[in-house]
Amino acid sequence: MGSWVALNIRGAAASLERQAAAHAELAMPARGELGSPRRVASAGFYRFMGALIALCGIVLT
């Protein structure tokens, strides 16, 4: 999974970014907050974490 996100195969990182934004947008009214949702993480962050997970998997192998 890490390499899938790190290499952004079929827009995996952008998809994770959109999913996190949609989740935050739905969770805000449920918590009673009326402001705009905070940005959780960017696609670059997901790519970095994916590369880190992939490298850790290679080291363990």
OpenMM code with the backbone's topology and positions (N, CA, C; nanometers):
from openmm import Vec3, app, unit

residues = "MET GLY SER TRP VAL ALA LEU ASN ILE ARG GLY ALA ALA ALA SER LEU GLU ARG GLN ALA ALA ALA HIS ALA GLU LEU ALA MET PRO ALA ARG GLY GLU LEU GLY SER PRO ARG ARG VAL ALA SER ALA GLY PHE TYR ARG PHE MET GLY ALA LEU ILE ALA LEU CYS GLY ILE VAL LEU THR".split()
positions = [
    Vec3(0.0827, -0.1193, 0.0000),
    Vec3(0.0000, 0.0000, 0.0000),
    Vec3(0.0868, 0.1252, 0.0000),
    Vec3(0.1986, 0.1221, 0.0728),
    Vec3(0.2827, 0.2405, 0.0811),
    Vec3(0.3357, 0.2855, -0.0532),
    Vec3(0.3820, 0.1907, -0.1337),
    Vec3(0.4350, 0.2276, -0.2655),
    Vec3(0.3230, 0.2756, -0.3572),
    Vec3(0.2029, 0.2219, -0.3386),
    Vec3(0.0881, 0.2646, -0.4177),
    Vec3(0.0620, 0.4132, -0.3964),
    Vec3(0.0702, 0.4586, -0.2717),
    Vec3(0.0473, 0.5989, -0.2400),
    Vec3(0.1696, 0.6830, -0.2751),
    Vec3(0.2899, 0.6304, -0.2457),
    Vec3(0.4118, 0.7071, -0.2704),
    Vec3(0.4301, 0.7369, -0.4190),
    Vec3(0.3976, 0.6406, -0.5036),
    Vec3(0.4120, 0.6605, -0.6478),
    Vec3(0.2878, 0.7246, -0.7095),
    Vec3(0.1856, 0.7484, -0.6272),
    Vec3(0.0615, 0.8134, -0.6683),
    Vec3(-0.0022, 0.7414, -0.7867),
    Vec3(-0.0088, 0.6102, -0.7779),
    Vec3(-0.0685, 0.5293, -0.8834),
    Vec3(-0.2182, 0.5562, -0.8867),
    Vec3(-0.2652, 0.6026, -1.0018),
    Vec3(-0.4051, 0.6396, -1.0249),
    Vec3(-0.4561, 0.7430, -0.9257),
    Vec3(-0.3709, 0.8337, -0.8855),
    Vec3(-0.4126, 0.9457, -0.8008),
    Vec3(-0.4448, 0.9062, -0.6578),
    Vec3(-0.3730, 0.8090, -0.6038),
    Vec3(-0.4017, 0.7593, -0.4692),
    Vec3(-0.3871, 0.8684, -0.3637),
    Vec3(-0.2816, 0.9466, -0.3710),
    Vec3(-0.2594, 1.0508, -0.2702),
    Vec3(-0.3661, 1.1590, -0.2793),
    Vec3(-0.4012, 1.1979, -0.4002),
    Vec3(-0.5052, 1.2994, -0.4173),
    Vec3(-0.6401, 1.2461, -0.3701),
    Vec3(-0.6645, 1.1187, -0.3934),
    Vec3(-0.7889, 1.0571, -0.3477),
    Vec3(-0.7970, 1.0543, -0.1957),
    Vec3(-0.6864, 1.0207, -0.1296),
    Vec3(-0.6837, 1.0215, 0.0165),
    Vec3(-0.7053, 1.1622, 0.0706),
    Vec3(-0.6491, 1.2629, 0.0025),
    Vec3(-0.6670, 1.4014, 0.0445),
    Vec3(-0.8140, 1.4425, 0.0341),
    Vec3(-0.8791, 1.4073, -0.0776),
    Vec3(-1.0206, 1.4401, -0.0949),
    Vec3(-1.1075, 1.3675, 0.0077),
    Vec3(-1.0746, 1.2420, 0.0359),
    Vec3(-1.1510, 1.1641, 0.1321),
    Vec3(-1.1398, 1.2244, 0.2723),
    Vec3(-1.0202, 1.2666, 0.3112),
    Vec3(-1.0011, 1.3279, 0.4425),
    Vec3(-1.0777, 1.4598, 0.4526),
    Vec3(-1.0773, 1.5381, 0.3446),
    Vec3(-1.1501, 1.6653, 0.3445),
    Vec3(-1.3007, 1.6419, 0.3550),
    Vec3(-1.3517, 1.5424, 0.2834),
    Vec3(-1.4947, 1.5120, 0.2893),
    Vec3(-1.5344, 1.4630, 0.4280),
    Vec3(-1.4491, 1.3818, 0.4878),
    Vec3(-1.4777, 1.3320, 0.6223),
    Vec3(-1.4794, 1.4469, 0.7235),
    Vec3(-1.3839, 1.5367, 0.7132),
    Vec3(-1.3799, 1.6515, 0.8047),
    Vec3(-1.5028, 1.7396, 0.7863),
    Vec3(-1.5467, 1.7556, 0.6616),
    Vec3(-1.6634, 1.8384, 0.6335),
    Vec3(-1.7900, 1.7770, 0.6942),
    Vec3(-1.7997, 1.6445, 0.6936),
    Vec3(-1.9165, 1.5786, 0.7523),
    Vec3(-1.9100, 1.5739, 0.9045),
    Vec3(-1.7895, 1.5653, 0.9592),
    Vec3(-1.7742, 1.5514, 1.1037),
    Vec3(-1.7950, 1.6833, 1.1777),
    Vec3(-1.7691, 1.7948, 1.1125),
    Vec3(-1.7809, 1.9247, 1.1796),
    Vec3(-1.9216, 1.9503, 1.2343),
    Vec3(-2.0277, 1.9401, 1.1544),
    Vec3(-2.1617, 1.9654, 1.2099),
    Vec3(-2.2018, 1.8625, 1.3160),
    Vec3(-2.1533, 1.7398, 1.3031),
    Vec3(-2.1862, 1.6372, 1.4010),
    Vec3(-2.1281, 1.6710, 1.5383),
    Vec3(-2.0146, 1.7413, 1.5397),
    Vec3(-1.9530, 1.7830, 1.6661),
    Vec3(-2.0073, 1.9163, 1.7151),
    Vec3(-2.0900, 1.9806, 1.6349),
    Vec3(-2.1477, 2.1082, 1.6742),
    Vec3(-2.0627, 2.2276, 1.6362),
    Vec3(-1.9622, 2.2093, 1.5540),
    Vec3(-1.8767, 2.3195, 1.5093),
    Vec3(-1.9325, 2.3745, 1.3789),
    Vec3(-1.9475, 2.5032, 1.3713),
    Vec3(-2.0093, 2.5636, 1.2544),
    Vec3(-1.9097, 2.6312, 1.1606),
    Vec3(-1.7829, 2.6340, 1.1953),
    Vec3(-1.6825, 2.6978, 1.1111),
    Vec3(-1.6438, 2.6104, 0.9930),
    Vec3(-1.5483, 2.6583, 0.9173),
    Vec3(-1.5008, 2.5796, 0.8038),
    Vec3(-1.4089, 2.4680, 0.8548),
    Vec3(-1.4088, 2.3530, 0.7866),
    Vec3(-1.3266, 2.2403, 0.8338),
    Vec3(-1.1778, 2.2679, 0.8168),
    Vec3(-1.0992, 2.2153, 0.9110),
    Vec3(-0.9542, 2.2293, 0.9020),
    Vec3(-0.9010, 2.1357, 0.7947),
    Vec3(-0.7938, 2.1752, 0.7323),
    Vec3(-0.7280, 2.0895, 0.6348),
    Vec3(-0.6435, 1.9889, 0.7125),
    Vec3(-0.6696, 1.8618, 0.6916),
    Vec3(-0.6046, 1.7577, 0.7702),
    Vec3(-0.4639, 1.7316, 0.7178),
    Vec3(-0.4518, 1.6928, 0.5936),
    Vec3(-0.3210, 1.6637, 0.5350),
    Vec3(-0.3272, 1.6836, 0.3842),
    Vec3(-0.2148, 1.7200, 0.3264),
    Vec3(-0.2096, 1.7408, 0.1821),
    Vec3(-0.1696, 1.6117, 0.1123),
    Vec3(-0.1812, 1.6114, -0.0198),
    Vec3(-0.1406, 1.4948, -0.0974),
    Vec3(0.0090, 1.4703, -0.0816),
    Vec3(0.0872, 1.5751, -0.0666),
    Vec3(0.2314, 1.5596, -0.0457),
    Vec3(0.2626, 1.4859, 0.0840),
    Vec3(0.1844, 1.5135, 0.1878),
    Vec3(0.2026, 1.4427, 0.3145),
    Vec3(0.1734, 1.2941, 0.2982),
    Vec3(0.0656, 1.2626, 0.2260),
    Vec3(0.0324, 1.1217, 0.2031),
    Vec3(0.1398, 1.0522, 0.1201),
    Vec3(0.1971, 1.1231, 0.0224),
    Vec3(0.3061, 1.0645, -0.0574),
    Vec3(0.4286, 1.0381, 0.0299),
    Vec3(0.4613, 1.1322, 0.1183),
    Vec3(0.5750, 1.1152, 0.2083),
    Vec3(0.5540, 0.9954, 0.3003),
    Vec3(0.4345, 0.9855, 0.3592),
    Vec3(0.4059, 0.8734, 0.4489),
    Vec3(0.4062, 0.7408, 0.3729),
    Vec3(0.3578, 0.7407, 0.2494),
    Vec3(0.3600, 0.6196, 0.1688),
    Vec3(0.5019, 0.5751, 0.1388),
    Vec3(0.5901, 0.6720, 0.1076),
    Vec3(0.7303, 0.6385, 0.0824),
    Vec3(0.7962, 0.5844, 0.2082),
    Vec3(0.7652, 0.6423, 0.3218),
    Vec3(0.8201, 0.5959, 0.4485),
    Vec3(0.7745, 0.4536, 0.4800),
    Vec3(0.6480, 0.4253, 0.4593),
    Vec3(0.5950, 0.2903, 0.4828),
    Vec3(0.6593, 0.1903, 0.3867),
    Vec3(0.6745, 0.2288, 0.2602),
    Vec3(0.7370, 0.1390, 0.1629),
    Vec3(0.8827, 0.1103, 0.1999),
    Vec3(0.9574, 0.2119, 0.2418),
    Vec3(1.0967, 0.1906, 0.2820),
    Vec3(1.1076, 0.1034, 0.4052),
    Vec3(1.0182, 0.1216, 0.5005),
    Vec3(1.0196, 0.0362, 0.6195),
    Vec3(0.9895, -0.1082, 0.5830),
    Vec3(0.9008, -0.1284, 0.4882),
    Vec3(0.8716, -0.2646, 0.4422),
    Vec3(0.9907, -0.3286, 0.3754),
    Vec3(1.0656, -0.2508, 0.2975),
    Vec3(1.1861, -0.3041, 0.2319),
    Vec3(1.2914, -0.3386, 0.3361),
    Vec3(1.3081, -0.2540, 0.4362),
    Vec3(1.4068, -0.2796, 0.5425),
    Vec3(1.3699, -0.4074, 0.6182),
    Vec3(1.2437, -0.4257, 0.6492),
    Vec3(1.2020, -0.5461, 0.7203),
    Vec3(1.2185, -0.6718, 0.6355),
    Vec3(1.2061, -0.6580, 0.5050),
    Vec3(1.2238, -0.7732, 0.4175),
    Vec3(1.3688, -0.8121, 0.4119),
] * unit.nanometer
topology = app.Topology()
chain = topology.addChain("A")
for resn in residues:
    res = topology.addResidue(resn, chain)
    for name in ("N", "CA", "C"):
        topology.addAtom(name, app.Element.getBySymbol(name[0]), res)
